[in-house]
């Protein structure tokens, strides 16, 4: 622990009004800063005897509270123009404690102690965002940007190579899916092996293929460091193996790394006829199999006098540190900061309305070696699929009333698909043209306008079941019949009916082609063969 004079500025925005809290009134500030965002807590007090406490009436409502926080060291600043540590956040929790003075006339409230909890804006908003929405012919980054709204800014690095997806489905329905849009976002970053960088100055999130390495760097001096510890993450001991269980394209792909133990592996099961899908998954799993490199934990005994925040590059130069220091030839990146500042004088009257105050502080800075492949991400819930929606089969052949079917062949993969219209989003998607629940003995493709239940995944869909009887197929219940109806309309069809008449079975085959009609009927003690032209 060390003592430091800080100017901590807090400005609260509530219902279009701004309330500035002087630094001397702030009695505590704690921060946990990461490369992907931050959380924090602050406590401050206000007197209400001489000046009216204008904050209180709005603070105790359900109005959204936005906080602008700035922290600057007051003395012994090495930079001529120090850049304060700044951030914008939403308040996620709050409380207020009132001090009553019963010995004073009318028992007035003379002072209030406020407590707020806060978190970065994307996390707060997206953790309450559970969209269900279909996109077609979009990159996932385009989908993410579509949900950035006004206060969230997303930048996609030029080094990221993305493909355009035929469909992207956000199935984040709150009742059945615990994953929020924030979970979806972090999950996508994780499976794509992207680096995520939260910019504390402007609140922008940037995604890139690699972690950024700033050209400028800072130096930590031994005089400001209480303890320095090098941490070596646990070594990965496994290899990976991709198993494609597709019967026509079955394949086993092994991914190895130097430090693995023989026989220990992670198996990944896929089912795809597309070779590129396997290649893409191999690339992703190969990146995940790289061991994380050493990290540095600095326990400070002074608040950094130069600009230091998440992403800052740090050198341990021989000029200031021992020449035998293992760190002197390496460059490190700050990826996590823990800070606790508790005012030395907790009485509200001390330093009241002053610009700054003296704080008892604890500060821990975590750094990683520049080339460390490990991506730091928060915990997240994996989105759960599928989500069931209704659609209608599309066929462009024949008249609109014809029960025709159509096969759509993918130009790149040669896979055959149905086209399904999803009315809710007025979009067409694809689903595999496969027998589904039937065996190969039956060939009954789904016909135009048939209602189907579609199992929607993030980037593909399957027909789960059929939801209605075709026109003319259903029979009255009292005849307890079965019916197979072939053909495309009432003027070109063949009907096979098995039903009961007066408790006796009757089997009928009837062919119709415009006015031409043939029939075979088998019933009790008779077989009827009939052909006629009804013109």
N, C-alpha and C positions, 0 to 999 in steps of 0.2 A: 504494500500500500504506500502511496505517496500523496503529497499535498500539492495542489496546482490551482492557480487562478485562471478561471475560464469565463469567457463571455458566452453564455448560452442564451440564444434568442429563440423564443417560441411565439409564433403567430397563429391563432386559431381562426378559421373561417367558418362561420355558422350563419346560414340563411342570408348570405350576401353581406354580412358584416364581419369586420376583422377586429380581433382582440389581441393586442400585443402584450405579452407577459415580460416584464423587465427581468434581466438576468439575475438580479439579486433576490427576486421572489421565488426562483426555482430552487427547490431544496433537494431534488434528486433527479438524475437522468441515467437510464441504463439502455444500452444498445447492444444488439447482436446483429452484426452486419455480415452478409455473405455475398458471394459473387452473383447470386440469383435474386437477392432482395434482403429485407431486414425486418426486424421487430424491435419494439422499444417500449419504454415506460418512463413517465415523468410525473413529478409531484411539485406543486407550487401552491402558494397561498396568496390571498387577497384580503385586505381590510375593507370593511364596509361601514365604518363609523363616520369617518370624515368625508370619504368619497363614496358615491353610490357604486355598488358592484354590478356593473352592467352585463357582465358575463353570465351571472347566475340564471336569470330568467330563460335564456336560450340554452344554456348548458344542460338544464334538467329536462329539456324536451327530447323528442325523438328525431330532431333535426340532425342531418349528416354533418359531422365535424371533420374538417380538413386541417392538418397541422403542417406548418412550415418550420423546420428546425435548422438552426445554424449553431455551430460550436467553433470557437476560436480561442487559441491560447493568448493570454494577455501580455505576459512578460517573456523576455529572452527569446524573441522570435528571430530566427536566422534568415528567413525570406523577407525581402523588402516589402513585397505585397503578398502576404500569406493568403492562400485561398481557404476559406472556412470549410469545415465539413458540413455539407448541407444535404437535406433530403425533404421530400414531401411524402405525406402519408395520410391515411384515414384513421380516425380514432375508432378502435374496435371495442373498447370497454372503458367505463368511466365511473367515478364515484366522487362524492363531495361530503365532507365532514364539517358541520357547523359548530362553532363555539358559542354557547349561550352564556350570557352574563346575567344571572338572576338577581344579583345584588344591585344591578342598575335598573332604573325605572323602565317599565314596559318590557323587561327581559329581552333586550335586543340581541341580534346576531352581529357580533363585532368583527369576526373574521371567519374565513372559510378555507379549508384545506382541500385542494383539488388533486385528483389522481386520474391519469389517463393512460391507456394502453393503445399502441398504434402499430400499423404494419404498412408495407409498401402498397401503393394503389393497385397494381395489377393483381396481387394476391388477394386483397380484400374484395375487389369486385368480382374476379373470376371464381372465387370460392363460393360465391352465391349465385353463380351463373350455371344453369343446367339446360342448355338448348337441345332441342331435337330438330334437326334440319338436314335436308338433302342438298348436295351440290353435285353437279356434273361438269366434267371437263375442267377441273380446277386443280391447282397445286395445293397441298395442305397449308403451305405458308399463306396462300391467298385466303383460305378459310380462316386461319388464325387472324389475319389482318381484318377480316370482315367482322370479327368480334372484338376488335381493339377499342372501338367507340372513341369518344372525344378525349378521355383522360389517359388512355393507354397508347403508347407509341411503340411500334415494332419495326425493327430494321433487319432485313435479311442480307447477310454477307454475300458479296459477289462470288465467294469461293464455294458456295453451296450449290450443288447440282441436284435439281429436283425434276421429277417427272410429272407430267400432267395426268391426273387420275381420271378414269372414266366416271367414277363416282367417289364421293367422300361423304360419309354419313355420320353425323353427330347424333348418337343415340343416348344422350345424357339425361334421360327422363328421370326426374328426381325420385319418384316412388320406388323404382326398381333398380336404380343405378346410383351407388353412393359416390361415384366419381363426378366431380364438378368439371367445369371447363378448365380450371387451373390444373386439376389432375391430368386431364387430357393433354394439355399443353406440355407439362413436364414429362409425361409418359412419351409423347411424340419426340421430344428432345432426347430422351434417354434411348429409345429404340433406334433413333437416327444417328446416335453418337455425335450430336452437335454440342458445341460449347455455347453456354448462355452467359451473357454479361449484362448486369444491371448497371446503368449509368446513374450514379448518385446525384449528379449535377442537374440533369434534365429528366430523370425518371424513365428514360428510353431503354427498352430491352433489345439487345442485339443478339442474333443467332449467327454463328459462323462455323466453318469446318474445323478451325483450330482456335485455340485461345490466343487472344491478342498479346503481342509483346510491344509495349510502348518503347519509343526511342529514348525518352528521358527516363532517368532513374534517380532514386533517392538513396542516401546513405544513412544507416543507423550508427550512431556513435556509441562506443562502449559506456560512456558516462551516462547515457540515458537508458541503459538496459540493466535490469536487475538480474535476469536469468535468461539463458539461451539454451534451448533443448532441441536436439535433432531427433525427429520421430521417423521410424521406418515402418511403413504399412506392412500388413501381413502379405506374405508371398502367395500368389495363386499356385495351387498345387494340381490343378486339373487341366486336361485338354478338353476340347469340344468335338462333338460329332453331329452332323446333320443327317437325319434319316428321312429320305423322301419315300413315303409309303405308297405312292401311286403305283398301281400294278403294272402299268405300261412304261413308266419312266422311273422305276425304283432305283435308288442310288444311295450310297453311303459316302459322305464327304467328311474327311478328318481334318481337324484344325489343331495344330500342336504349338506348344511353347516350351522353351528350354528348361524351365524350372518345374515341370510337371512330374508327378509321381506315377509310375507305370500302373495302368488300370483305372486310375481315377479320372472320371470324365463327366461332362455335362452333355446329355443327349437332347437334341432339338428335333422334334417331329414335324415334318411338313407333308402336305399332300398336294402336289402340283405337277402338271405335265409340261410346265414351262421352264426351260433350263435357266433363263435369266433370273427367275425368282430365286433359284438355288444360289446362283452366283452373287446376287445382291445380299442374300442372307449370310453367305460365307464372308463377304467383305465386312459386314456389320459385326459378326461374331469374332472375326479376327481382331478387330480393333478393341473389342471388350476383353480380349485375352491378354492384353499387355499389362504388365505389373505396374502398379503405382510407385512413383519414386519418392525419395525422402522429402520430409516436410520440416519446417522450422517453427518453433514456438518461442516467441519473444515475450517475456514478462517485463513490462516497462516500469521505470521509476520516474518518468516525466512524460507529460503529454507531448507528442511529436511536435518539434518546433518547425519542421518543414512540412510540406504538403504530403500527406499520406492517407490514402483511402484504398478501397477495394480495387485491385488491378494494378496498383503501383508496383513498379519494378524496383527491386532493392539489391544493392551490392554491399558486400562486406569487404571493403578494400583493405589491403595490407597496410596502408598508411595509418589506419586507425586500429586495426585488429592485428592479432598475432600473425606473423608470416607463416606459421605452421597451421593456421586455421584451415580446416577442411572446406570451409565455405568460401574462402577468398577468391577462388577461381570460378565461382558459379554465380548465376543471376537468378533471383527469386522473385516470385509474384505474390502479392498479398491477396489471399482469398477469403479470409475471415478475420473479423475484429470483434472482441468483446470489451465493452467499456462500462464501468460503473462509477458514477460521480455522486457523492453524497455531501451536501453542504456541511462544512465544519460547524457552522452556527445555525441550528435548526429553528431557533426562535424567529417567528415571522418578522418581528421588528428589526432584527439584525439585517443590515444591507437592503432594507426594503426600498424598492424602486431603483436600486443601483444598477449600473450597467453590467457588473460582473460580481462574482463571489469566489471564495476559496473553497475547494472541495477536497475531500478525502477520496482518492481514486484507486481503482484497480483497472489495469489495461493489459490485455493479452492480444497479440497479433500473430496470426498463423500465416505462414508462407509456404509455397511449393516451388520446387525447382522449375525453371522456365519450360523445359521440355516434358514435364510430367503429363502423360496422356489421360490421367484420371479426370473425369468430369464431375464436379461437385453439384449435386442436385438435392432439393428437399425431398422428404418422404412424400409419396403420392399413392393414390389408389388407382389401380389399372382399370380403365373403362371396361364395362361388361357388355358383351354382345352375345347373341343377336337381339334386335328389337323387331317385333312383328308389326307389319303394316299391310294394308290391302292395296292391291293393284289390279290392273286389267291387261290381259294378253293383247299384244299388238300384232296385226297381220295386214300387210299392204296389198295382198292379192285378193281378187274377187270383189264383190259388192260389199257394202258396209254391213249388210244383213247376213252375209254368208259366213258359215262356220269354218273358215279356212284357217290354216296355220302357216307360219313362215319361219324359216331357219335363217339366222343372220350369222355369217361367218366372219370372224375377226381376221383382218388383213395381216396382222403381225404374227399371231399365234396359231391361226387356222382353227381355233376352237369354235364350236357351234353354240349359239345362244338363242334364247328367246329374247324378245324385246317386251318390256313390261312398262305400262304407263302407270305412274303413281299420281292419282288425281290431287292429293293434298298439296303437292308441290308443283303440279303441272309439268312433270319431267318424265323422261323415259330412261330406264336403266336396263341392264342386261342380267340374265340369269342363265345358267348352263342348260343346254338342250339335252337333257338326260332322262331316263325312264322314271326317276324319282322312286316312288314306293312300289312300282310295278317291276316284275321280272322282264327279262328280254323277250319272253313269249308275246308280250303285248306291245303293240305300237299304236298308242292313242295320244298323239301330240295335243297339247292344249290349244284350243281354237280361239279365234278372234273374240274379244270382249269378255272372255271367261274371267270371273272374279277369282283371284288367287290370294292366298296368304303368303306374304314374302318375308323370309328371315333376312333382315338387313344387318350386315356387318359394316365395318368402317369403309372398306374398299371393294366389297363384292356382296352378292345376294344370291339366295337360293329360293326356289318355290317350295314352300313348306306343305301346302295342301290346297285343295280346290274348294270353293265356298258356295257354289250354287250348281243346280242341275241345268244342263243345256236345254234350250227351248225345244219342247216336244219330247223330251226324254222321260220326264217324270210321269208315273202312272197313278191312278186313284188308289187310295189305301185299301178300299174294300175288295179289290181284286187280287191283292197280295202278290203283285206281279214283279217280274224283273224285265229290264229292257236295255238293249244295246241299239243305239241309233247311229248309223254310219251316214256320211254324206255332208253336204255343205248347206243345204236349205230344204224346204218342204217340197220343192219340185225336182230335187235330185238327191235321193236318199234311199237307204235300205234299212228296214226296221226288223229287229229280232225280238219278239215278245214271248215271255213265258208267264202265263197268268192262270187264275182259277175262275171258272165259270160254273156256278152252282156247285161249287166244291170239287169240280173236276179240272184237271190240268189241261191247258190249251197252249200249243206252241205254234207261233205264226212267224213266217218270214215273208216280208213284203217289200218289193222293189218298186220305186217310182222314178220315172224320168219324164218330166213334163206330163203329157197325157197317157204315156205308156205305163201300164201297171201289171206286175206279176205277183202272184201270191201262192205260198204253200202254207196250208193250215192242217195241223194234226190235233185231233181231239178224240173224244170217246167214240170208238168204233168207226172212225172215218178219217180219211185224208183228202183234203180238197186242194186241187191244183187249178189255178185260175190265171188267165192272161187276157188283157183287154186294153183297148185304146179308147179313152173317154172323150175323144174329139167329137 
